[in-house]
């Protein structure tokens, strides 16, 4: 199967080749769960699954729906930008989206759920990274496993692009860097639970996270924001930039209407961590972590 290559010519690029599947089959037999199916279901339960979902979306192949043509079944084809879009699209409350599936069986399940007549569409297999790059470049949103028992997820074009090029997993920068911030303690009764519950769940899954704090933040000279801004501070030992990026992804997915910045502690020196414990009670502390006993003078 060919891989995605930008041809360098305006508005034209080569996509991977498709292998076309068959028509409707007996769907009474349970469909085996693949890793992407499991990640989608986990995401329905908690945004803590966001990093794993993003990685699974980039693996292997995905399946789009194209008009049924028996003469091209099990053949290979190319699609170039600028050609008429052959992929099935649906109108949703979020606008027009392209329907994509985690397997051929899920595509057929989705067709059956939507009561689509036989020989209307057929699954077309494409490398996952190429699907993400193609739809992102064409400014099209993608819904995965629409109508399937796994539940579904919808991703906008910008997300598809950063997943395709891998920048979603790159270093995260706090956009408040360089600004004068005033951090205020929060009464635990006022914690933003929709944010902290999935963040707490993610932290406890990774032993590198030793403690974490949440503050409100106020920028000097700036008017009060519409949505309350939060500053999430994590203590990691040892530090792991890839894992910290995953934490940022979880916080972003769980933030709702909140504004959230995420950062690591200034350093891991005992006096720095002890000072943080003295300033505010963390909302998370690893079960096996003993906070520094020595406080700064």
ROKOL-332833 format. One record per residue (C-alpha): y negated, z, x negated; residue in one letter; residue number from 0. Coordinates in pm, 1 decimal, decimal comma. Layout:
<py->Y; pz->Z; px->X; res->a; n->NUM>
...
***
This chain:
<py->0,0; pz->0,0; px->0,0; res->x; n->0>
<py->-338,7; pz->-98,0; px->-145,2; res->x; n->1>
<py->-605,1; pz->166,2; px->-205,1; res->x; n->2>
<py->-968,0; pz->161,9; px->-104,0; res->x; n->3>
<py->-1201,6; pz->-39,3; px->-327,7; res->x; n->4>
<py->-1567,6; pz->-114,9; px->-273,6; res->x; n->5>
<py->-1609,2; pz->-486,1; px->-334,6; res->x; n->6>
<py->-1970,3; pz->-446,1; px->-449,5; res->x; n->7>
<py->-2090,2; pz->-706,8; px->-199,7; res->x; n->8>
<py->-2336,6; pz->-597,2; px->71,9; res->x; n->9>
<py->-2166,5; pz->-470,0; px->387,7; res->x; n->10>
<py->-1820,2; pz->-582,6; px->274,2; res->x; n->11>
<py->-1542,4; pz->-365,7; px->140,3; res->x; n->12>
<py->-1166,1; pz->-385,9; px->123,0; res->x; n->13>
<py->-952,0; pz->-132,0; px->303,4; res->x; n->14>
<py->-590,2; pz->-39,7; px->260,4; res->x; n->15>
<py->-320,5; pz->-241,2; px->432,2; res->x; n->16>
<py->-166,6; pz->-128,7; px->760,1; res->x; n->17>
<py->195,3; pz->-109,7; px->856,1; res->x; n->18>
<py->223,6; pz->-144,9; px->1232,5; res->x; n->19>
<py->463,4; pz->66,4; px->1431,6; res->x; n->20>
<py->645,2; pz->2,0; px->1754,8; res->x; n->21>
<py->578,3; pz->67,6; px->2123,7; res->x; n->22>
<py->629,1; pz->368,0; px->2350,1; res->x; n->23>
<py->942,4; pz->571,7; px->2288,1; res->x; n->24>
<py->1115,6; pz->861,9; px->2460,9; res->x; n->25>
<py->876,9; pz->1154,6; px->2415,0; res->x; n->26>
<py->1109,0; pz->1417,4; px->2566,3; res->x; n->27>
<py->1227,9; pz->1517,9; px->2217,7; res->x; n->28>
<py->991,7; pz->1768,5; px->2049,2; res->x; n->29>
<py->783,9; pz->1612,8; px->1772,6; res->x; n->30>
<py->837,1; pz->1771,1; px->1428,7; res->x; n->31>
<py->526,1; pz->1948,7; px->1299,3; res->x; n->32>
<py->386,2; pz->1809,8; px->976,5; res->x; n->33>
<py->136,7; pz->1991,7; px->751,9; res->x; n->34>
<py->-167,5; pz->1835,5; px->918,5; res->x; n->35>
<py->-37,5; pz->1932,8; px->1263,8; res->x; n->36>
<py->-1,7; pz->2293,5; px->1144,4; res->x; n->37>
<py->-350,5; pz->2291,9; px->992,0; res->x; n->38>
<py->-504,4; pz->2161,2; px->1316,2; res->x; n->39>
<py->-330,4; pz->2432,5; px->1516,4; res->x; n->40>
<py->-442,2; pz->2698,7; px->1267,4; res->x; n->41>
<py->-799,6; pz->2574,1; px->1301,2; res->x; n->42>
<py->-777,6; pz->2622,2; px->1678,7; res->x; n->43>
<py->-710,7; pz->2989,9; px->1609,5; res->x; n->44>
<py->-967,4; pz->3055,4; px->1336,8; res->x; n->45>
<py->-1225,5; pz->2881,1; px->1115,6; res->x; n->46>
<py->-1053,2; pz->3059,0; px->825,8; res->x; n->47>
<py->-819,4; pz->2756,8; px->821,6; res->x; n->48>
<py->-1103,1; pz->2514,0; px->744,4; res->x; n->49>
<py->-1029,4; pz->2464,7; px->369,1; res->x; n->50>
<py->-660,7; pz->2391,9; px->426,9; res->x; n->51>
<py->-743,0; pz->2154,5; px->713,0; res->x; n->52>
<py->-987,4; pz->1959,8; px->494,8; res->x; n->53>
<py->-726,5; pz->1918,6; px->222,9; res->x; n->54>
<py->-454,1; pz->1812,1; px->464,5; res->x; n->55>
<py->-683,6; pz->1548,4; px->616,1; res->x; n->56>
<py->-704,4; pz->1375,1; px->276,9; res->x; n->57>
<py->-329,2; pz->1366,4; px->215,4; res->x; n->58>
<py->-87,1; pz->1085,0; px->294,4; res->x; n->59>
<py->-155,9; pz->849,2; px->583,0; res->x; n->60>
<py->-327,0; pz->861,2; px->921,2; res->x; n->61>
<py->-266,4; pz->646,9; px->1231,0; res->x; n->62>
<py->-527,0; pz->457,5; px->1432,7; res->x; n->63>
<py->-475,4; pz->264,6; px->1755,5; res->x; n->64>
<py->-518,2; pz->-112,9; px->1765,3; res->x; n->65>
<py->-456,1; pz->-361,7; px->2047,8; res->x; n->66>
<py->-88,8; pz->-440,3; px->2094,2; res->x; n->67>
<py->24,6; pz->-770,8; px->1941,9; res->x; n->68>
<py->402,4; pz->-798,9; px->1898,3; res->x; n->69>
<py->365,5; pz->-1079,2; px->1645,0; res->x; n->70>
<py->203,5; pz->-842,1; px->1391,2; res->x; n->71>
<py->441,3; pz->-548,8; px->1438,6; res->x; n->72>
<py->557,4; pz->-419,2; px->1098,0; res->x; n->73>
<py->322,8; pz->-660,7; px->919,1; res->x; n->74>
<py->40,6; pz->-586,7; px->676,2; res->x; n->75>
<py->-324,9; pz->-668,1; px->733,0; res->x; n->76>
<py->-672,7; pz->-613,8; px->584,7; res->x; n->77>
<py->-994,5; pz->-511,6; px->754,7; res->x; n->78>
<py->-1337,4; pz->-584,9; px->610,2; res->x; n->79>
<py->-1663,0; pz->-421,5; px->708,5; res->x; n->80>
<py->-1852,2; pz->-651,0; px->941,4; res->x; n->81>
<py->-1540,0; pz->-772,5; px->1119,9; res->x; n->82>
<py->-1507,5; pz->-676,2; px->1489,4; res->x; n->83>
<py->-1382,4; pz->-317,5; px->1512,9; res->x; n->84>
<py->-1015,3; pz->-331,2; px->1619,7; res->x; n->85>
<py->-968,8; pz->45,0; px->1650,0; res->x; n->86>
<py->-949,0; pz->227,8; px->1982,2; res->x; n->87>
<py->-1263,6; pz->428,0; px->2063,6; res->x; n->88>
<py->-1327,6; pz->671,4; px->2346,3; res->x; n->89>
<py->-1642,9; pz->810,4; px->2504,5; res->x; n->90>
<py->-1666,9; pz->1190,7; px->2483,1; res->x; n->91>
<py->-1936,7; pz->1449,9; px->2543,4; res->x; n->92>
<py->-2009,7; pz->1416,7; px->2169,4; res->x; n->93>
<py->-2054,2; pz->1041,2; px->2190,8; res->x; n->94>
<py->-1818,1; pz->759,0; px->2092,8; res->x; n->95>
<py->-1533,1; pz->859,0; px->1861,0; res->x; n->96>
<py->-1241,5; pz->675,5; px->1699,3; res->x; n->97>
<py->-905,2; pz->828,4; px->1785,0; res->x; n->98>
<py->-684,1; pz->903,3; px->1484,1; res->x; n->99>
<py->-343,6; pz->1071,5; px->1469,7; res->x; n->100>
<py->-140,8; pz->1269,8; px->1219,9; res->x; n->101>
<py->175,1; pz->1063,2; px->1272,7; res->x; n->102>
<py->305,7; pz->767,0; px->1467,3; res->x; n->103>
<py->479,2; pz->1007,1; px->1706,0; res->x; n->104>
<py->150,1; pz->1189,4; px->1773,3; res->x; n->105>
<py->-20,4; pz->856,6; px->1841,6; res->x; n->106>
<py->242,5; pz->775,4; px->2100,9; res->x; n->107>
<py->209,9; pz->1126,6; px->2245,5; res->x; n->108>
<py->-165,0; pz->1076,2; px->2279,9; res->x; n->109>
<py->-117,3; pz->742,0; px->2454,1; res->x; n->110>
<py->127,5; pz->894,0; px->2698,0; res->x; n->111>
<py->-102,7; pz->1188,6; px->2770,0; res->x; n->112>
<py->-387,7; pz->947,6; px->2846,4; res->x; n->113>
<py->-154,7; pz->746,8; px->3073,9; res->x; n->114>
<py->-222,9; pz->426,8; px->2881,2; res->x; n->115>
<py->-10,4; pz->136,0; px->3001,4; res->x; n->116>
<py->269,5; pz->25,3; px->2766,7; res->x; n->117>
<py->186,0; pz->-264,4; px->2533,0; res->x; n->118>
<py->-183,3; pz->-183,1; px->2538,8; res->x; n->119>
<py->-216,9; pz->-20,0; px->2195,3; res->x; n->120>
<py->4,3; pz->34,8; px->1893,7; res->x; n->121>
<py->-26,9; pz->271,3; px->1594,2; res->x; n->122>
<py->-162,0; pz->128,3; px->1269,1; res->x; n->123>
<py->-89,5; pz->323,1; px->950,6; res->x; n->124>
<py->-360,1; pz->358,8; px->686,1; res->x; n->125>
<py->-410,2; pz->575,4; px->380,0; res->x; n->126>
<py->-597,5; pz->890,5; px->487,7; res->x; n->127>
<py->-869,9; pz->862,3; px->222,7; res->x; n->128>
<py->-939,7; pz->505,8; px->333,9; res->x; n->129>
<py->-970,7; pz->608,9; px->699,3; res->x; n->130>
<py->-1221,2; pz->879,8; px->606,9; res->x; n->131>
<py->-1423,5; pz->645,8; px->384,1; res->x; n->132>
<py->-1421,3; pz->360,8; px->635,4; res->x; n->133>
<py->-1526,8; pz->559,3; px->943,4; res->x; n->134>
<py->-1781,2; pz->760,5; px->746,9; res->x; n->135>
<py->-1944,7; pz->446,2; px->609,3; res->x; n->136>
<py->-1950,0; pz->290,1; px->954,5; res->x; n->137>
<py->-2118,9; pz->606,0; px->1095,3; res->x; n->138>
<py->-1832,0; pz->671,6; px->1335,8; res->x; n->139>
<py->-1698,1; pz->1013,8; px->1432,8; res->x; n->140>
<py->-1323,6; pz->1074,8; px->1426,6; res->x; n->141>
<py->-1108,1; pz->1275,1; px->1666,7; res->x; n->142>
<py->-764,2; pz->1369,5; px->1534,0; res->x; n->143>
<py->-466,7; pz->1412,6; px->1770,9; res->x; n->144>
<py->-656,7; pz->1368,3; px->2095,3; res->x; n->145>
<py->-430,6; pz->1462,2; px->2387,3; res->x; n->146>
<py->-158,0; pz->1610,1; px->2166,1; res->x; n->147>
<py->13,6; pz->1948,3; px->2186,3; res->x; n->148>
<py->-142,2; pz->2045,4; px->1852,1; res->x; n->149>
<py->-490,9; pz->2042,9; px->1997,8; res->x; n->150>
<py->-754,6; pz->1814,3; px->1847,8; res->x; n->151>
<py->-1047,5; pz->1827,2; px->1607,8; res->x; n->152>
<py->-1357,0; pz->1605,3; px->1585,5; res->x; n->153>
<py->-1543,5; pz->1534,9; px->1263,1; res->x; n->154>
<py->-1884,8; pz->1363,1; px->1229,4; res->x; n->155>
<py->-1949,3; pz->1075,7; px->983,9; res->x; n->156>
<py->-2118,2; pz->1296,5; px->722,7; res->x; n->157>
<py->-1812,2; pz->1522,3; px->703,5; res->x; n->158>
<py->-1583,5; pz->1220,9; px->671,6; res->x; n->159>
<py->-1786,0; pz->1089,5; px->378,5; res->x; n->160>
<py->-1783,4; pz->1414,6; px->179,9; res->x; n->161>
<py->-1410,0; pz->1452,0; px->242,6; res->x; n->162>
<py->-1344,8; pz->1095,4; px->129,2; res->x; n->163>
<py->-1535,5; pz->1123,9; px->-197,5; res->x; n->164>
<py->-1423,7; pz->1482,7; px->-265,1; res->x; n->165>
<py->-1775,5; pz->1626,8; px->-275,1; res->x; n->166>
<py->-1680,7; pz->1868,8; px->4,7; res->x; n->167>
<py->-1483,2; pz->2055,5; px->-261,3; res->x; n->168>
<py->-1756,8; pz->2047,2; px->-525,3; res->x; n->169>
<py->-1976,4; pz->2337,9; px->-639,8; res->x; n->170>
<py->-2176,5; pz->2504,4; px->-365,6; res->x; n->171>
<py->-2540,5; pz->2594,9; px->-423,4; res->x; n->172>
<py->-2731,6; pz->2856,4; px->-231,4; res->x; n->173>
<py->-3031,2; pz->2673,0; px->-85,8; res->x; n->174>
<py->-3239,8; pz->2987,6; px->-121,7; res->x; n->175>
<py->-3219,4; pz->2968,5; px->-501,9; res->x; n->176>
<py->-3561,4; pz->3021,4; px->-656,8; res->x; n->177>
<py->-3712,3; pz->3165,5; px->-339,3; res->x; n->178>
<py->-3831,3; pz->3522,6; px->-303,9; res->x; n->179>
<py->-3586,4; pz->3692,5; px->-72,6; res->x; n->180>
<py->-3590,7; pz->4032,5; px->89,9; res->x; n->181>
<py->-3239,1; pz->4147,1; px->180,6; res->x; n->182>
<py->-3209,2; pz->4398,9; px->460,8; res->x; n->183>
<py->-2906,0; pz->4607,8; px->544,4; res->x; n->184>
<py->-2736,0; pz->4554,3; px->879,8; res->x; n->185>
<py->-2604,8; pz->4824,1; px->1108,2; res->x; n->186>
<py->-2228,9; pz->4756,4; px->1145,0; res->x; n->187>
<py->-2281,1; pz->4758,9; px->1522,7; res->x; n->188>
<py->-2499,4; pz->4449,4; px->1477,5; res->x; n->189>
<py->-2259,1; pz->4250,7; px->1258,8; res->x; n->190>
<py->-2225,3; pz->3882,3; px->1364,9; res->x; n->191>
<py->-1857,2; pz->3911,7; px->1453,2; res->x; n->192>
<py->-1805,4; pz->3539,4; px->1518,3; res->x; n->193>
<py->-1897,3; pz->3485,4; px->1153,2; res->x; n->194>
<py->-1740,5; pz->3788,1; px->987,4; res->x; n->195>
<py->-1400,8; pz->3786,6; px->1161,5; res->x; n->196>
<py->-1285,1; pz->3452,0; px->1010,7; res->x; n->197>
<py->-1456,4; pz->3530,6; px->678,8; res->x; n->198>
<py->-1275,1; pz->3868,2; px->667,8; res->x; n->199>
<py->-947,2; pz->3691,9; px->746,9; res->x; n->200>
<py->-1002,8; pz->3445,9; px->461,6; res->x; n->201>
<py->-1103,4; pz->3714,6; px->211,0; res->x; n->202>
<py->-793,4; pz->3922,7; px->272,9; res->x; n->203>
<py->-572,0; pz->3620,0; px->202,4; res->x; n->204>
<py->-699,3; pz->3593,6; px->-156,2; res->x; n->205>
<py->-671,6; pz->3889,3; px->-392,8; res->x; n->206>
<py->-956,3; pz->3763,0; px->-614,0; res->x; n->207>
<py->-1203,5; pz->3883,6; px->-351,3; res->x; n->208>
<py->-1261,3; pz->4252,1; px->-415,2; res->x; n->209>
<py->-1552,2; pz->4326,8; px->-179,1; res->x; n->210>
<py->-1813,3; pz->4149,3; px->33,1; res->x; n->211>
<py->-2146,9; pz->4240,6; px->190,9; res->x; n->212>
<py->-2359,4; pz->4089,4; px->466,0; res->x; n->213>
<py->-2737,2; pz->4121,8; px->480,0; res->x; n->214>
<py->-3015,4; pz->3969,1; px->680,8; res->x; n->215>
<py->-3256,6; pz->3777,9; px->462,8; res->x; n->216>
<py->-3628,3; pz->3718,7; px->499,8; res->x; n->217>
<py->-3819,2; pz->3462,6; px->290,8; res->x; n->218>
<py->-4159,8; pz->3579,7; px->178,8; res->x; n->219>
<py->-4445,9; pz->3402,2; px->353,3; res->x; n->220>
<py->-4219,8; pz->3218,1; px->596,5; res->x; n->221>
<py->-4238,1; pz->3250,3; px->978,6; res->x; n->222>
<py->-3953,0; pz->3421,7; px->1158,9; res->x; n->223>
<py->-3665,7; pz->3173,1; px->1209,7; res->x; n->224>
<py->-3532,7; pz->3081,0; px->1550,8; res->x; n->225>
<py->-3182,1; pz->3193,1; px->1451,7; res->x; n->226>
<py->-3127,2; pz->3510,8; px->1253,6; res->x; n->227>
<py->-3051,3; pz->3424,4; px->888,6; res->x; n->228>
<py->-2769,2; pz->3596,9; px->699,6; res->x; n->229>
<py->-2682,8; pz->3633,9; px->333,5; res->x; n->230>
<py->-2313,6; pz->3669,9; px->250,4; res->x; n->231>
<py->-2249,5; pz->3826,4; px->-91,1; res->x; n->232>
<py->-1898,6; pz->3827,6; px->-240,5; res->x; n->233>
<py->-1754,0; pz->4009,8; px->-541,7; res->x; n->234>
<py->-1472,6; pz->3808,1; px->-705,3; res->x; n->235>
<py->-1263,6; pz->3917,0; px->-1001,7; res->x; n->236>
<py->-1182,2; pz->3689,5; px->-1170,9; res->x; n->237>
<py->-1437,2; pz->3436,4; px->-1051,8; res->x; n->238>
<py->-1293,8; pz->3111,0; px->-918,3; res->x; n->239>
<py->-1540,1; pz->2834,7; px->-831,6; res->x; n->240>
<py->-1290,5; pz->2636,9; px->-621,3; res->x; n->241>
<py->-1197,4; pz->2942,8; px->-415,7; res->x; n->242>
<py->-1564,5; pz->3035,8; px->-373,7; res->x; n->243>
<py->-1624,3; pz->2683,8; px->-240,7; res->x; n->244>
<py->-1348,8; pz->2744,8; px->15,2; res->x; n->245>
<py->-1526,0; pz->3064,3; px->123,7; res->x; n->246>
<py->-1846,9; pz->2864,6; px->172,1; res->x; n->247>
<py->-1656,0; pz->2615,7; px->388,3; res->x; n->248>
<py->-1520,2; pz->2896,5; px->607,7; res->x; n->249>
<py->-1864,7; pz->3054,4; px->646,9; res->x; n->250>
<py->-2015,8; pz->2716,1; px->735,1; res->x; n->251>
<py->-1744,5; pz->2645,7; px->993,7; res->x; n->252>
<py->-1781,5; pz->2991,7; px->1150,7; res->x; n->253>
<py->-2159,3; pz->3026,9; px->1144,0; res->x; n->254>
<py->-2225,3; pz->2895,9; px->1495,4; res->x; n->255>
<py->-2601,5; pz->2910,2; px->1551,1; res->x; n->256>
<py->-2658,3; pz->3142,3; px->1255,7; res->x; n->257>
<py->-2817,2; pz->3038,9; px->928,9; res->x; n->258>
<py->-2588,1; pz->3156,0; px->647,5; res->x; n->259>
<py->-2618,9; pz->3152,7; px->268,6; res->x; n->260>
<py->-2323,1; pz->3250,3; px->53,5; res->x; n->261>
<py->-2334,8; pz->3374,6; px->-303,9; res->x; n->262>
<py->-2135,9; pz->3562,7; px->-565,9; res->x; n->263>
<py->-2263,1; pz->3888,3; px->-711,4; res->x; n->264>
<py->-2511,7; pz->3854,7; px->-997,2; res->x; n->265>
<py->-2241,6; pz->3975,4; px->-1234,1; res->x; n->266>
<py->-1916,4; pz->4172,7; px->-1226,8; res->x; n->267>
<py->-2042,8; pz->4453,9; px->-1446,3; res->x; n->268>
<py->-1942,9; pz->4795,6; px->-1303,6; res->x; n->269>
<py->-2303,7; pz->4914,9; px->-1286,0; res->x; n->270>
<py->-2404,4; pz->4609,0; px->-1081,1; res->x; n->271>
<py->-2117,2; pz->4652,5; px->-836,0; res->x; n->272>
<py->-2175,7; pz->5028,2; px->-814,3; res->x; n->273>
<py->-2540,8; pz->4962,0; px->-730,0; res->x; n->274>
<py->-2437,4; pz->4728,2; px->-449,1; res->x; n->275>
<py->-2204,0; pz->4991,5; px->-304,6; res->x; n->276>
<py->-2490,2; pz->5239,2; px->-314,0; res->x; n->277>
<py->-2729,9; pz->4998,4; px->-140,7; res->x; n->278>
<py->-2501,1; pz->4902,1; px->146,2; res->x; n->279>
<py->-2150,9; pz->4949,5; px->278,0; res->x; n->280>
<py->-1944,1; pz->4630,9; px->233,6; res->x; n->281>
<py->-1784,4; pz->4483,4; px->543,1; res->x; n->282>
<py->-1478,0; pz->4402,6; px->334,3; res->x; n->283>
<py->-1305,2; pz->4589,8; px->51,2; res->x; n->284>
<py->-965,7; pz->4491,1; px->-88,6; res->x; n->285>
<py->-703,0; pz->4752,5; px->-11,4; res->x; n->286>
<py->-618,1; pz->4804,5; px->-380,2; res->x; n->287>
<py->-976,4; pz->4808,1; px->-510,4; res->x; n->288>
<py->-1135,9; pz->5124,0; px->-647,8; res->x; n->289>
<py->-1513,4; pz->5100,4; px->-656,1; res->x; n->290>
<py->-1687,7; pz->5195,0; px->-981,3; res->x; n->291>
<py->-1758,1; pz->5567,1; px->-1004,0; res->x; n->292>
<py->-2052,3; pz->5535,0; px->-1240,3; res->x; n->293>
<py->-2388,0; pz->5473,5; px->-1075,4; res->x; n->294>
<py->-2687,1; pz->5342,2; px->-1263,9; res->x; n->295>
<py->-2932,2; pz->5598,5; px->-1389,0; res->x; n->296>
***
